Amino acid sequence: MSSVSLLDILRLDNLALSIFDIGARYTEGERYAPLVGRPGIEVTGFEPDPAQRKILETRYPGHRYLPHFVGDGSTRTFFECYYGGCSSLYEPDPAIIDQFTSLGTSEGSQFEVVNRHPVDTVRLDDVDGIGDCHYLKIDVQGAELDVLRGAEQLLAGVLVAEMEVEFVPLYKDQPLFSDVDAFMRARGFMLHRLVDLSGRAFRPFMANDNPASPVSQLLWADAVYIPEFRTLESLENDGLLHLSLLLHDLYLSVDLCGRLLAIYDDRNRSDLHEIYLGHIAAHGVTIPFASVKDWTE
């Protein structure tokens, strides 16, 4: 998100960072993409679609992409939709989806179920050899809570978790934002921000001749979680720098980034906080408190 990485502002070297992408389907807009290729940045992606894995392996050579359906470890039905990005372990709900402009479950629409088949899901905590995770991104169309329930051990080392959440049940019986939020708060995380807020107009209304434009109804967003504020000072030095990097480069959360660097400076008698604030003052930033997804078609 930032045009200048914190790595360059502070001239940080050898800052290893582990990124896990659950539902790593290529979108041309992974928020962490500018970090990939930097020394020490390692991506582990989970994507069961072999065609998508091939695209990802070509775009990000040298990183690891695994074919698992990630969930709670049970056997589930996978609902394959006309548009692959809408496919889910939960069944699309026509009673909800078909009320909105540019969304649909009819033949040829994004949420049309074209196939359904049983799949064995795996818990992240049961996958051997994947190591620790600093940044966890989950986009699995309503099954985010299932992934989290199978990642209790992994979450202990996570500094930032971003996951798509729904406020309206587009899929039958899916957990909603409130369920995900309660789970994360019970495990020591707090909501930092909502990004890429998305909605649609109720049929038959359409705004600005763009059927994908939201009007009033919030449908989904990406929820960003960080460790509970009162625990930030207990982070180790590397944790402070890792979290600062993610907050600046991915979300431009300059105030919290500055706070973390000040904690680091107090502990290490350094001046990273002053360098950072000097850069912000010299170059200026547009601080996006809320962002609405651009659905220009």
Summary of the structure (lengths in Angstrom):
residues: 297
radius of gyration: 19.8
end to end distance: 21.6
largest distance: 63.4
contacts: 908
relative contact order: 0.14
helix: 32%
strand: 26%
